[in-house]
Amino acid sequence: MRKIVMVALLLATMVMGVAAQDPVEIHITWYDDGNEGAVLRDLLDRFEAENPDIKVVIDTVAYQVVNEQLPSQVQAGEAPDIARITGFQALLGFYLDMRPHLADAETFASYFPAATLASLRKSDDTSEGLYGIPTQFTITGPYINRTLFEQAGVAVPSDESDAVSWDQWLEAAAAVAAATETPYALAFDRSGHRWLGAAITEGVSILNEDGSVTYDTEGFRAFAEKFKAWHDNGWMPAEVWLGSGGSYAPATDFFINGQAVMYEAGSWQIGNFSNVIGDAFDWEAVPNPTGPGGSTGMPGGAVLVAFADTEHPAEVARIFEYLAQPEVYAEFTARTLFIPGHTSLPEFEYDTENESAKAALNVFKAEALKLEDQAFALQYNPFFGPINVEIRERLTQYMLGEISLDDAISRAQQAVDDAMAAAGS
């Protein structure tokens, strides 16, 4: 009997030893705008040192993969444990409620804007579930290559006026492009989200009080025609909007490589430009143009979410608790040059000596105070995914001459109406 007990104890010890050597593996699907993946890895290395029972694997993919392939994977039951996403409305109902697994759920929730946490819940979700956290707040807006303006001897419009229209910016940027033999005046991400910031400024209003959408408005038609004219004039690279094969496409490289005078993107590019452009030229963020709809970009941001299919909910929650700690989140923000989505950070300084980056952060902080109500309402509309995609796809077809503007508007309207009807809205 004694031998049997000894053997059992030996086996138990061996099993415990194997368990100690095999930590739970948690996978994060991640995309990078700049250096944030490297910063996250550094922070998680510290987490792993303090939590040897957990190993965190960061699976870095292109943003297009997250935006276009991840939803299908999640819906097919092949979700990662955690993912960094922007189109979170499409996956409502698939997230893990971490509240039961958090050591102090109320303190955790207090760190983030209530509206952001609520946006991760389905409209009929009254559980106060905690499904994820924002990695940053973002605002769309333009950047310019100041060096090209100086070489061309063209005044930067925002140096002379606080209210510069899109037409005035394009006139100046086109003059710079011509004088410096720069291929393009403006690069513009192929994104309905980016387009809407400029569109609202131009007076476009598509959102109704009940949350439904009406594309067929005078403002929408006018800005669609203007956007097409910018391409027809050769002011914008056709490869981005007209040759991208039916998906989101960034125009970043045209600006980084000095091929575009102006670039419509947003605050998330600050860290990237700081690291990649270096001293190749002087770049800067400028205030959003002004028009009949105000002077606004689109709000946004990425969120880190946990998925309900994870086999390790408690371990996932521990990772979120660590990353939500004010000191940890502050370091992530300082090193990535992001606008924080956390409301309880200690004082910190951004980790950069790049004067362009410092100035750009101040510009976007000021832009946050100018955002129009429609911009917020659209961003947090539960159907913003199809709203965004239909603008992008139908505008491209219209600009390519495949369909008329009437057809583009009609098809976009039908698709969004169908999506709302299918959801019972």
C-alpha positions as CSV (number, residue, x, y, z in Angstrom):
1,M,0.0,0.0,0.0
2,R,2.8,2.3,0.9
3,K,4.5,1.7,-2.5
4,I,1.2,2.6,-4.3
5,V,0.9,5.8,-2.3
6,M,4.5,6.7,-3.2
7,V,4.0,6.0,-6.9
8,A,0.8,8.1,-6.8
9,L,2.7,11.0,-5.2
10,L,5.5,10.7,-7.7
11,L,3.0,10.8,-10.6
12,A,1.3,13.8,-9.1
13,T,4.6,15.6,-8.8
14,M,5.5,14.8,-12.4
15,V,2.1,16.1,-13.6
16,M,2.6,19.3,-11.6
17,G,6.0,19.7,-13.1
18,V,4.7,19.4,-16.6
19,A,1.9,21.9,-15.8
20,A,4.4,24.3,-14.5
21,Q,6.4,24.1,-17.7
22,D,3.4,24.5,-19.9
23,P,1.7,27.9,-19.3
24,V,-1.6,28.7,-20.9
25,E,-1.1,30.2,-24.3
26,I,-3.2,33.3,-25.2
27,H,-3.3,34.6,-28.8
28,I,-3.9,38.2,-29.7
29,T,-4.6,39.1,-33.3
30,W,-3.0,42.5,-33.8
31,Y,-2.3,45.1,-36.5
32,D,0.2,48.0,-36.4
33,D,0.0,51.6,-37.5
34,G,3.4,52.3,-36.1
35,N,5.5,50.9,-33.2
36,E,2.6,49.9,-31.0
37,G,3.1,46.2,-31.5
38,A,6.7,46.4,-30.3
39,V,5.6,48.4,-27.3
40,L,2.9,45.9,-26.4
41,R,5.3,43.1,-26.7
42,D,7.7,44.8,-24.3
43,L,4.8,45.3,-21.8
44,L,3.6,41.8,-22.1
45,D,7.1,40.4,-21.6
46,R,6.9,42.1,-18.1
47,F,3.5,40.6,-17.6
48,E,4.7,37.1,-18.4
49,A,7.6,37.5,-16.0
50,E,5.1,38.3,-13.3
51,N,2.6,35.7,-14.5
52,P,4.7,32.6,-15.6
53,D,1.5,30.6,-16.0
54,I,0.5,32.6,-19.0
55,K,2.2,33.0,-22.4
56,V,0.9,35.7,-24.7
57,V,1.4,35.3,-28.5
58,I,0.9,38.4,-30.6
59,D,-0.2,37.4,-34.1
60,T,0.5,40.5,-36.2
61,V,-1.4,40.8,-39.5
62,A,-2.3,43.6,-41.9
63,Y,-5.2,45.9,-41.0
64,Q,-7.1,44.6,-44.0
65,V,-7.0,41.1,-42.5
66,V,-8.5,42.3,-39.2
67,N,-11.1,44.4,-41.0
68,E,-12.2,41.9,-43.7
69,Q,-11.2,38.4,-42.6
70,L,-11.5,38.4,-38.8
71,P,-15.3,38.8,-38.7
72,S,-15.7,35.7,-40.8
73,Q,-13.3,33.7,-38.6
74,V,-15.1,34.8,-35.5
75,Q,-18.6,34.0,-36.9
76,A,-17.2,30.6,-37.9
77,G,-16.1,29.8,-34.4
78,E,-12.4,30.4,-35.1
79,A,-11.9,33.5,-33.0
80,P,-8.6,34.3,-31.3
81,D,-8.6,34.9,-27.6
82,I,-8.2,38.6,-28.0
83,A,-8.0,41.0,-31.0
84,R,-7.4,44.6,-31.7
85,I,-10.1,45.9,-34.0
86,T,-11.9,49.0,-35.2
87,G,-15.1,47.6,-36.8
88,F,-16.4,46.4,-33.5
89,Q,-20.1,46.8,-34.3
90,A,-20.0,43.9,-36.7
91,L,-19.1,41.5,-33.9
92,L,-21.4,42.6,-31.1
93,G,-22.6,39.5,-29.3
94,F,-19.4,37.5,-29.9
95,Y,-17.4,39.1,-27.1
96,L,-16.5,37.7,-23.7
97,D,-17.9,39.5,-20.7
98,M,-14.9,39.7,-18.4
99,R,-16.8,41.2,-15.5
100,P,-17.1,37.9,-13.6
101,H,-13.4,37.2,-14.0
102,L,-12.0,40.7,-13.0
103,A,-10.7,41.2,-9.5
104,D,-12.3,44.7,-9.3
105,A,-14.7,45.2,-12.2
106,E,-15.9,48.6,-11.0
107,T,-12.5,50.1,-10.8
108,F,-11.7,48.6,-14.2
109,A,-14.8,50.1,-15.7
110,S,-14.1,53.5,-14.2
111,Y,-10.9,53.8,-16.2
112,F,-12.7,54.1,-19.6
113,P,-15.5,56.3,-21.0
114,A,-18.9,54.8,-20.3
115,A,-19.9,55.4,-23.9
116,T,-16.9,53.4,-25.2
117,L,-17.7,50.4,-23.0
118,A,-21.4,50.6,-23.9
119,S,-20.6,50.6,-27.6
120,L,-19.3,47.0,-27.2
121,R,-22.7,45.8,-26.0
122,K,-25.7,44.9,-28.1
123,S,-28.6,47.3,-27.9
124,D,-30.6,44.9,-25.7
125,D,-27.7,44.1,-23.4
126,T,-28.5,45.4,-20.0
127,S,-25.8,43.4,-18.2
128,E,-23.2,46.1,-18.0
129,G,-20.9,43.6,-19.5
130,L,-17.2,44.5,-19.9
131,Y,-16.0,43.2,-23.2
132,G,-12.9,45.2,-24.1
133,I,-11.0,48.4,-23.7
134,P,-9.9,51.2,-26.1
135,T,-6.2,51.1,-27.1
136,Q,-6.5,54.8,-28.1
137,F,-8.9,57.5,-29.2
138,T,-8.4,58.7,-32.8
139,I,-9.5,61.7,-34.9
140,T,-9.2,61.9,-38.7
141,G,-7.5,64.9,-40.2
142,P,-4.9,66.0,-42.8
143,Y,-1.2,66.1,-42.8
144,I,1.0,68.2,-45.1
145,N,4.6,68.0,-46.4
146,R,5.7,71.5,-45.3
147,T,9.1,71.1,-47.0
148,L,7.3,70.9,-50.4
149,F,5.3,74.0,-49.7
150,E,8.6,75.8,-48.9
151,Q,10.3,74.5,-52.0
152,A,7.4,75.7,-54.1
153,G,7.2,79.1,-52.4
154,V,3.5,78.5,-51.7
155,A,2.0,79.8,-48.4
156,V,0.5,77.1,-46.2
157,P,-3.1,78.1,-46.0
158,S,-3.5,77.3,-42.3
159,D,-0.7,79.7,-41.5
160,E,-2.8,82.6,-42.8
161,S,-6.3,81.6,-41.7
162,D,-8.1,79.6,-39.1
163,A,-10.8,78.6,-41.5
164,V,-9.5,77.0,-44.7
165,S,-11.9,75.1,-47.0
166,W,-11.1,71.9,-48.8
167,D,-11.2,73.8,-52.1
168,Q,-8.6,76.2,-50.8
169,W,-6.4,73.4,-49.6
170,L,-6.6,71.6,-52.9
171,E,-5.8,74.7,-54.9
172,A,-2.7,75.3,-52.8
173,A,-1.6,71.6,-52.8
174,A,-2.1,71.4,-56.5
175,A,0.1,74.5,-57.0
176,V,2.8,72.9,-54.8
177,A,2.6,69.6,-56.7
178,A,3.0,71.4,-60.0
179,A,5.9,73.6,-58.8
180,T,7.8,70.7,-57.3
181,E,6.9,68.0,-59.8
182,T,5.3,66.0,-57.0
183,P,3.0,63.4,-58.5
184,Y,-0.1,64.1,-56.3
185,A,-1.7,67.0,-54.5
186,L,-3.7,64.8,-52.1
187,A,-3.6,61.1,-50.9
188,F,-6.7,59.9,-49.2
189,D,-7.2,56.5,-47.5
190,R,-9.8,54.3,-49.3
191,S,-12.3,54.4,-46.4
192,G,-15.8,55.6,-45.9
193,H,-14.7,56.6,-42.4
194,R,-12.1,59.0,-43.8
195,W,-14.4,60.2,-46.5
196,L,-17.2,61.1,-44.1
197,G,-15.0,63.5,-42.1
198,A,-14.5,65.6,-45.1
199,A,-18.0,65.1,-46.3
200,I,-19.6,66.3,-43.1
201,T,-17.4,69.4,-43.3
202,E,-18.7,69.9,-46.8
203,G,-22.3,69.9,-45.5
204,V,-23.2,66.3,-46.0
205,S,-25.8,65.0,-43.6
206,I,-27.0,61.4,-44.1
207,L,-28.0,60.3,-40.6
208,N,-31.7,60.6,-39.5
209,E,-32.9,61.0,-35.9
210,D,-34.0,57.4,-35.7
211,G,-30.5,56.1,-36.7
212,S,-31.5,55.3,-40.3
213,V,-29.5,56.6,-43.2
214,T,-30.5,58.6,-46.3
215,Y,-27.8,58.8,-48.9
216,D,-29.8,60.7,-51.5
217,T,-29.2,64.2,-50.4
218,E,-28.0,67.3,-52.1
219,G,-24.8,67.4,-50.0
220,F,-23.9,63.8,-50.6
221,R,-24.3,64.2,-54.3
222,A,-22.2,67.4,-54.4
223,F,-19.3,65.9,-52.4
224,A,-19.3,62.7,-54.4
225,E,-19.0,64.7,-57.6
226,K,-16.2,66.8,-56.1
227,F,-14.3,63.8,-54.9
228,K,-14.6,62.3,-58.4
229,A,-13.3,65.6,-59.9
230,W,-10.2,65.4,-57.6
231,H,-9.4,62.0,-59.2
232,D,-10.3,63.1,-62.7
233,N,-7.9,66.1,-62.3
234,G,-5.1,63.8,-61.4
235,W,-4.8,65.3,-58.0
236,M,-5.1,61.9,-56.2
237,P,-3.4,58.5,-56.9
238,A,-5.8,56.3,-58.8
239,E,-4.2,53.2,-57.2
240,V,-5.8,53.8,-53.9
241,W,-9.5,54.3,-54.6
242,L,-9.8,53.0,-58.1
243,G,-7.3,50.1,-58.2
244,S,-7.4,48.5,-54.8
245,G,-9.5,45.5,-55.7
246,G,-12.5,46.1,-53.6
247,S,-11.1,46.5,-50.1
248,Y,-9.8,49.1,-47.7
249,A,-6.5,50.6,-48.8
250,P,-4.2,53.1,-47.0
251,A,-2.6,55.9,-48.9
252,T,0.2,56.2,-46.4
253,D,3.2,55.3,-48.6
254,F,2.4,58.1,-51.1
255,F,2.9,60.6,-48.3
256,I,5.9,58.9,-46.6
257,N,7.7,58.6,-50.0
258,G,7.1,62.3,-50.8
259,Q,4.7,61.6,-53.6
260,A,1.8,63.5,-52.1
261,V,1.7,67.1,-50.8
262,M,-1.2,66.4,-48.5
263,Y,-2.6,63.2,-46.9
264,E,-6.0,62.7,-45.2
265,A,-5.5,60.1,-42.4
266,G,-5.6,60.7,-38.7
267,S,-3.9,60.9,-35.3
268,W,-2.9,57.2,-35.4
269,Q,-0.2,58.0,-38.0
270,I,1.8,60.3,-35.7
271,G,4.0,57.5,-34.3
272,N,4.5,55.9,-37.7
273,F,5.6,59.2,-39.3
274,S,7.8,60.0,-36.4
275,N,9.6,56.7,-36.8
276,V,9.6,56.3,-40.6
277,I,9.9,59.7,-42.1
278,G,12.6,60.8,-39.7
279,D,14.3,63.9,-41.1
280,A,13.5,63.2,-44.7
281,F,11.1,66.2,-44.8
282,D,9.2,68.4,-42.4
283,W,5.7,67.0,-41.9
284,E,2.8,68.3,-39.8
285,A,-0.8,67.8,-39.0
286,V,-3.1,70.7,-39.9
287,P,-6.6,71.5,-38.6
288,N,-9.5,69.9,-40.5
289,P,-10.8,72.2,-43.3
290,T,-13.8,74.3,-42.7
291,G,-17.0,74.3,-44.6
292,P,-20.8,74.6,-44.3
293,G,-20.9,71.6,-42.0
294,G,-18.3,73.0,-39.6
295,S,-14.7,71.8,-39.2
296,T,-14.7,68.2,-38.2
297,G,-13.0,64.9,-38.6
298,M,-14.4,61.6,-37.6
299,P,-13.8,60.2,-34.1
300,G,-12.7,56.6,-33.8
301,G,-10.2,54.4,-32.2
302,A,-9.1,50.8,-31.9
303,V,-10.4,48.5,-29.1
304,L,-8.9,45.4,-27.6
305,V,-11.7,42.9,-27.2
306,A,-11.9,39.4,-25.7
307,F,-13.9,36.7,-27.5
308,A,-16.4,34.5,-25.8
309,D,-15.0,31.3,-27.5
310,T,-11.8,31.5,-25.5
311,E,-11.0,28.5,-23.4
312,H,-9.2,30.6,-20.8
313,P,-11.4,33.5,-19.8
314,A,-9.8,34.0,-16.4
315,E,-6.3,34.4,-18.0
316,V,-7.6,36.7,-20.6
317,A,-9.1,38.9,-18.0
318,R,-5.8,39.1,-16.1
319,I,-4.1,40.4,-19.3
320,F,-6.7,43.1,-19.6
321,E,-6.4,44.0,-16.0
322,Y,-2.6,44.4,-16.4
323,L,-2.9,46.6,-19.6
324,A,-5.6,48.7,-18.0
325,Q,-3.5,49.7,-15.1
326,P,-3.0,53.5,-15.3
327,E,0.8,53.3,-15.2
328,V,1.0,50.6,-17.8
329,Y,-1.5,52.3,-20.1
330,A,0.3,55.6,-19.7
331,E,3.6,54.0,-20.8
332,F,1.9,52.5,-23.8
333,T,0.4,55.9,-24.8
334,A,3.6,57.8,-24.2
335,R,5.7,55.4,-26.3
336,T,3.1,55.0,-29.2
337,L,2.2,58.7,-29.4
338,F,-1.5,57.9,-29.2
339,I,-4.3,60.0,-27.8
340,P,-5.4,57.9,-24.8
341,G,-8.7,56.3,-24.4
342,H,-8.2,56.0,-20.6
343,T,-9.7,58.5,-18.2
344,S,-7.5,58.0,-15.2
345,L,-3.9,58.3,-16.3
346,P,-1.1,59.8,-14.2
347,E,0.7,62.8,-15.7
348,F,3.1,61.6,-18.4
349,E,5.2,63.0,-21.2
350,Y,5.2,61.7,-24.8
351,D,8.4,59.8,-25.5
352,T,9.6,61.7,-28.5
353,E,12.0,64.5,-29.4
354,N,10.4,64.9,-32.8
355,E,8.9,68.4,-33.0
356,S,6.5,67.4,-35.8
357,A,5.1,64.7,-33.6
358,K,4.7,67.0,-30.6
359,A,3.0,69.6,-32.7
360,A,0.7,67.0,-34.3
361,L,-0.5,65.7,-31.0
362,N,-1.5,69.2,-30.0
363,V,-3.3,69.7,-33.3
364,F,-5.4,66.6,-32.8
365,K,-6.1,67.4,-29.2
366,A,-7.6,70.6,-30.4
367,E,-9.5,68.9,-33.1
368,A,-11.2,66.7,-30.5
369,L,-13.1,69.8,-29.3
370,K,-14.5,70.5,-32.7
371,L,-16.1,67.2,-33.6
372,E,-19.6,67.5,-35.0
373,D,-22.5,65.6,-33.4
374,Q,-23.2,63.7,-36.6
375,A,-19.6,62.4,-36.7
376,F,-20.0,60.9,-33.2
377,A,-23.5,59.5,-34.0
378,L,-22.3,57.9,-37.2
379,Q,-19.2,56.4,-35.6
380,Y,-21.3,54.7,-32.8
381,N,-24.2,53.8,-35.0
382,P,-24.6,50.0,-34.8
383,F,-24.7,49.8,-38.6
384,F,-21.6,52.0,-39.2
385,G,-19.9,49.0,-40.8
386,P,-22.2,48.7,-43.8
387,I,-22.6,52.5,-43.9
388,N,-18.8,52.8,-44.3
389,V,-18.4,49.9,-46.7
390,E,-21.2,51.0,-49.0
391,I,-19.8,54.5,-49.3
392,R,-16.4,53.2,-50.2
393,E,-17.5,50.5,-52.7
394,R,-20.2,52.5,-54.5
395,L,-18.1,55.7,-54.8
396,T,-15.4,53.6,-56.4
397,Q,-17.8,52.1,-58.9
398,Y,-19.1,55.6,-59.7
399,M,-15.7,57.1,-60.1
400,L,-14.6,54.2,-62.4
401,G,-17.7,54.8,-64.6
402,E,-19.1,51.4,-63.9
403,I,-22.4,52.8,-62.5
404,S,-24.0,56.3,-62.4
405,L,-24.2,58.3,-59.2
406,D,-27.9,57.6,-59.1
407,D,-27.2,53.9,-59.2
408,A,-24.4,54.2,-56.6
409,I,-26.8,56.0,-54.2
410,S,-29.6,53.5,-54.8
411,R,-27.4,50.5,-54.3
412,A,-25.8,51.9,-51.1
413,Q,-29.2,52.7,-49.7
414,Q,-30.6,49.3,-50.5
415,A,-27.7,47.5,-48.9
416,V,-27.9,49.5,-45.6
417,D,-31.7,49.2,-45.5
418,D,-31.4,45.5,-45.9
419,A,-28.8,45.2,-43.1
420,M,-31.0,47.2,-40.8
421,A,-34.1,45.1,-41.7
422,A,-32.2,41.9,-41.2
423,A,-31.3,43.0,-37.7
424,G,-34.9,44.0,-36.9
425,S,-34.2,47.8,-36.9
